[in-house]
Amino acid sequence: MKKKTVLKSKLNFAEAFAELEKITEEFENETVDLESGLKKFERGLELASELKARLKEVENKVEIIKKKFEE
């Protein structure tokens, strides 16, 4: 089964982060029914995973750039 890529399909980093924040706020401030909550929870985990991976990519690129200028 191919992993769904959240950010590369339609959302950029900022949009994905905003969506994740919205989901978090809904859980904190609203009563969420079981079915809806489960779907939102799954989506939140997908977003968090993709955001974490994207941040890691950027961190790696920053390290490469830093090493390039240290030489």
C-alpha positions as CSV (number, residue, x, y, z in Angstrom):
1,M,0.0,0.0,0.0
2,K,1.4,3.4,-1.1
3,K,1.7,6.0,1.6
4,K,-0.5,9.1,1.0
5,T,1.6,12.2,0.6
6,V,-0.3,15.0,2.2
7,L,1.9,18.0,1.4
8,K,2.9,17.1,-2.2
9,S,-0.6,16.7,-3.4
10,K,-2.3,20.0,-2.7
11,L,-1.2,21.6,0.6
12,N,2.0,23.5,1.1
13,F,3.7,23.5,4.5
14,A,1.8,26.5,5.9
15,E,-1.6,25.2,4.8
16,A,-0.9,21.7,6.3
17,F,0.2,23.3,9.6
18,A,-2.9,25.5,9.7
19,E,-5.1,22.5,9.1
20,L,-3.4,20.6,11.9
21,E,-3.9,23.6,14.2
22,K,-7.6,23.7,13.3
23,I,-8.0,20.0,14.1
24,T,-6.2,20.5,17.4
25,E,-8.4,23.4,18.3
26,E,-11.5,21.4,17.5
27,F,-10.5,18.7,19.9
28,E,-9.6,21.2,22.6
29,N,-12.7,23.4,22.2
30,E,-15.5,21.3,20.9
31,T,-17.3,18.1,21.6
32,V,-16.4,15.8,18.7
33,D,-18.5,12.7,18.0
34,L,-16.7,9.4,17.7
35,E,-16.8,8.9,13.9
36,S,-15.9,12.5,13.1
37,G,-13.2,12.5,15.8
38,L,-11.6,9.3,14.5
39,K,-11.4,10.8,11.0
40,K,-10.0,14.0,12.3
41,F,-7.5,12.2,14.5
42,E,-6.3,10.1,11.6
43,R,-5.9,13.2,9.4
44,G,-4.1,15.0,12.2
45,L,-1.6,12.1,12.4
46,E,-1.1,12.2,8.6
47,L,-0.4,15.9,8.7
48,A,1.9,15.7,11.7
49,S,3.9,12.9,10.0
50,E,4.3,14.8,6.7
51,L,5.2,18.0,8.5
52,K,7.8,16.2,10.6
53,A,9.3,14.7,7.4
54,R,9.3,18.0,5.6
55,L,11.1,19.7,8.6
56,K,13.7,16.9,8.6
57,E,14.3,17.5,4.9
58,V,14.8,21.2,5.4
59,E,17.1,20.6,8.4
60,N,19.2,18.3,6.3
61,K,19.5,20.9,3.5
62,V,20.5,23.6,6.1
63,E,23.2,21.3,7.4
64,I,24.5,20.8,3.8
65,I,24.5,24.5,3.1
66,K,26.3,25.2,6.4
67,K,29.0,22.6,5.6
68,K,29.4,24.1,2.1
69,F,30.3,27.5,3.6
70,E,32.5,26.2,6.4
71,E,35.1,24.8,3.9
